[in-house]
Amino acid sequence: MRLEGKTAIVTGGGSGFGAGIVRKFAAEGARVMVADINMDAAREIAVQVGGVACQVDVSDGQSVDGMAREALEVFGALDILVNNAGVTHLPAPLEEVSEEDFDRVLAVNVKSVYLTARVLVPHFKGREAGVILNIASTAGVSPRPRLNWYNASKGWMITATRTMAVELAPHGVRVNALNPVAGETPLLKSFMGEDTPEMRAKFLSTIPLGRFSTPEDMGNAACFLCSDEASMITGVALEVDGGRCI
């Protein structure tokens, strides 16, 4: 029960890595808000873990503010924020990615971190405690061709994690990131362009441990970094990638 008595928001918590993090947090004793743009998915996971479902568009300031208000009303105080919601564009030459897709990737993967920080960092500062965990990607460390602007958004997230950690450390707030490799999530097909045995084999050949990241892998790593066991760890971007970045 490493998170007993803790409260948490997990964005994109209705599926994939986010759902894995929600389940692990709840199993370790946390009360969790499952925040997702898909309310049905959020509600389904929340029911499973006895959590709270919230519909949110993480790229919209008013929506994020509403999520924060609801969490503080329900929980009274917040201990953990996980910025997990993310999108990608389909594999393409960098100059052929549409402006619409570029804007969407930057809004969901980048602007969302600013929006959640804007509304919740004052709360953490006031308590002189709190943990923020950003779900970045190995794409921000070892980019794959044809996913250029997605790669760049995750590189930004890693840098944001480090600068947030330095600035917020004097206030008792820790900020870390996780860098998963591609996993069995709704984004997998988008990363690969097409989900075929041949394409999966090509992706897996770049991962020394020979498998994708799983929601359970992410939940376990997230639980450690957000627990008091990691009280001396901040500014870290931990690779959960089966050796992909070696």
C-alpha positions in Angstrom: 0.0 0.0 0.0 2.7 2.5 -1.1 0.2 5.2 -2.0 -2.2 4.7 1.0 -3.9 8.0 1.8 -2.7 9.7 -1.4 -5.0 11.3 -4.0 -4.2 11.4 -7.7 -5.3 12.7 -11.1 -4.4 10.6 -14.2 -5.1 12.2 -17.5 -5.8 9.8 -20.4 -6.7 7.3 -17.7 -9.4 5.6 -19.6 -7.2 3.4 -21.7 -3.7 2.2 -22.4 -0.8 3.2 -20.1 -3.1 5.6 -18.2 -5.5 2.8 -17.3 -2.5 0.7 -16.1 -1.3 3.6 -13.9 -4.8 4.1 -12.5 -5.2 0.4 -11.6 -1.8 0.3 -9.9 -2.4 3.5 -8.0 -5.7 2.2 -6.7 -4.3 -1.2 -5.8 -1.6 0.6 -3.8 -4.2 2.6 -1.8 -4.6 5.8 -3.7 -7.9 7.6 -4.5 -7.8 8.3 -8.2 -9.6 10.6 -10.6 -9.7 9.0 -14.1 -9.6 12.0 -16.4 -10.2 11.3 -20.1 -11.7 13.0 -23.1 -13.8 9.8 -23.5 -16.1 9.9 -20.6 -17.4 6.3 -21.1 -13.9 5.0 -21.0 -13.1 7.1 -17.9 -16.3 5.9 -16.1 -15.6 2.2 -16.9 -12.1 2.3 -15.4 -13.3 4.5 -12.4 -16.0 1.9 -11.6 -13.4 -0.9 -11.7 -11.2 0.8 -9.1 -13.7 2.8 -7.0 -12.4 6.0 -8.4 -13.9 9.2 -9.8 -14.5 9.8 -13.6 -14.0 13.2 -15.1 -14.3 14.2 -18.8 -11.5 16.6 -19.8 -9.9 18.0 -22.9 -6.3 18.5 -21.7 -5.6 21.0 -24.6 -8.4 23.4 -23.3 -7.7 25.7 -20.4 -11.3 25.9 -19.1 -11.7 22.1 -19.3 -8.4 21.6 -17.3 -9.4 24.2 -14.8 -12.8 22.4 -14.3 -11.0 19.0 -13.8 -8.8 20.5 -11.1 -11.7 22.1 -9.3 -13.6 18.9 -9.3 -10.7 16.9 -8.0 -10.1 19.4 -5.1 -13.8 19.4 -4.3 -13.9 15.6 -4.2 -10.6 14.9 -2.6 -10.0 18.0 -0.5 -6.3 18.0 -1.5 -4.2 16.6 -4.3 -1.0 14.7 -3.9 -0.2 13.4 -7.4 -0.7 14.6 -11.0 0.1 12.3 -13.9 0.2 14.0 -17.3 -0.4 10.9 -19.4 -2.9 12.0 -22.2 -1.1 12.1 -25.5 -1.6 11.8 -29.3 0.6 11.3 -32.3 0.4 11.9 -36.0 0.6 9.1 -38.6 4.1 8.3 -39.8 5.0 10.7 -42.7 7.8 12.8 -44.0 8.1 15.7 -41.6 7.2 18.3 -44.3 4.0 16.4 -45.2 2.4 16.4 -41.7 -0.6 18.7 -41.9 -0.8 21.9 -39.9 -3.9 20.5 -38.2 -2.1 17.4 -37.0 0.9 19.4 -35.9 -1.3 21.7 -33.8 -3.1 18.8 -32.3 0.1 17.0 -31.2 1.5 20.2 -29.7 -1.8 21.1 -27.9 -2.3 17.6 -26.4 1.3 16.7 -25.7 2.8 20.1 -24.8 0.3 22.7 -23.9 -1.5 20.3 -21.6 1.5 20.2 -19.3 1.5 24.0 -19.0 -2.3 24.0 -18.4 -2.2 21.5 -15.6 0.8 23.2 -14.0 -0.9 26.6 -14.2 -3.9 25.4 -12.2 -2.4 22.8 -9.8 1.2 24.0 -9.1 -0.2 26.8 -6.8 -2.0 24.1 -4.8 1.2 22.0 -4.5 3.2 25.0 -3.5 0.6 25.9 -0.9 1.0 22.4 0.7 4.8 22.4 0.1 4.3 18.9 -1.2 3.2 17.1 -4.4 4.4 14.9 -7.3 4.0 15.5 -11.0 4.7 12.7 -13.4 4.9 13.4 -17.1 4.5 10.4 -19.5 7.1 11.2 -22.2 8.6 8.6 -24.6 11.7 7.0 -25.9 10.8 9.1 -29.0 12.1 12.1 -27.1 15.5 10.4 -26.6 16.0 8.2 -29.6 13.7 9.5 -32.4 12.3 7.2 -35.1 12.0 8.7 -38.6 8.7 9.8 -39.9 7.3 10.7 -36.4 9.2 14.0 -36.3 6.8 16.3 -34.6 5.6 13.7 -32.1 9.3 13.0 -31.3 9.8 16.7 -30.8 6.8 17.1 -28.5 8.2 14.3 -26.2 11.6 15.8 -26.2 10.0 19.1 -25.1 8.2 17.1 -22.3 11.5 15.7 -21.0 13.1 19.2 -20.9 9.9 20.6 -19.3 10.2 17.9 -16.6 13.7 18.8 -15.7 13.1 22.6 -15.6 10.0 22.1 -13.6 11.9 19.9 -11.2 14.6 22.5 -10.6 12.1 25.3 -10.1 9.7 23.4 -7.9 12.2 21.6 -5.7 12.4 24.4 -3.1 8.7 24.2 -2.7 8.7 20.4 -1.9 7.3 19.4 -5.3 9.0 16.6 -7.2 8.6 16.3 -11.0 9.7 13.2 -13.0 8.9 11.6 -16.4 8.6 8.1 -17.8 9.9 7.2 -21.3 8.0 4.1 -22.5 8.7 2.4 -25.8 5.7 1.6 -28.0 3.1 -0.5 -26.2 -0.2 -2.3 -26.6 -2.2 0.9 -26.4 -4.6 2.7 -28.8 -1.7 4.7 -30.2 0.3 1.6 -31.3 -1.3 1.4 -34.8 -0.7 5.1 -35.3 3.0 4.8 -34.5 3.4 1.9 -36.9 1.2 3.3 -39.7 -0.3 -0.2 -40.0 -0.7 -3.0 -37.5 0.7 -6.1 -39.3 2.8 -9.0 -38.1 5.7 -7.7 -40.3 5.5 -4.2 -38.8 5.3 -5.5 -35.3 8.3 -7.7 -35.9 10.2 -4.7 -37.2 9.4 -2.6 -34.1 10.2 -5.5 -31.7 13.6 -6.0 -33.4 14.7 -2.6 -32.0 13.8 -3.6 -28.4 16.5 -5.8 -26.7 14.0 -7.4 -24.3 11.9 -8.3 -27.3 8.5 -7.0 -26.2 6.4 -3.8 -26.0 5.9 -1.8 -22.9 2.7 -2.8 -21.1 0.2 -0.8 -19.0 1.4 -2.9 -16.0 5.0 -1.9 -16.7 4.0 1.8 -16.7 1.9 1.4 -13.6 4.7 -0.2 -11.6 7.3 2.5 -12.6 4.8 5.3 -12.0 3.9 4.0 -8.6 7.5 4.0 -7.5 8.2 7.5 -8.7 5.1 8.9 -7.1 5.6 7.1 -3.8 7.5 8.3 -0.8 10.1 5.7 -1.6 11.3 8.0 -4.4 11.4 11.1 -2.2 15.0 11.9 -3.3 14.3 11.5 -7.0 13.3 14.5 -9.1 14.1 15.6 -12.6 14.5 12.1 -13.9 13.2 10.7 -17.2 13.1 7.0 -16.5 13.3 4.7 -19.6 10.8 1.8 -19.3 11.8 0.5 -22.7 13.3 -2.9 -22.6 16.7 -1.5 -23.6 15.5 0.4 -26.6 17.6 3.5 -25.9 20.9 1.7 -25.2 
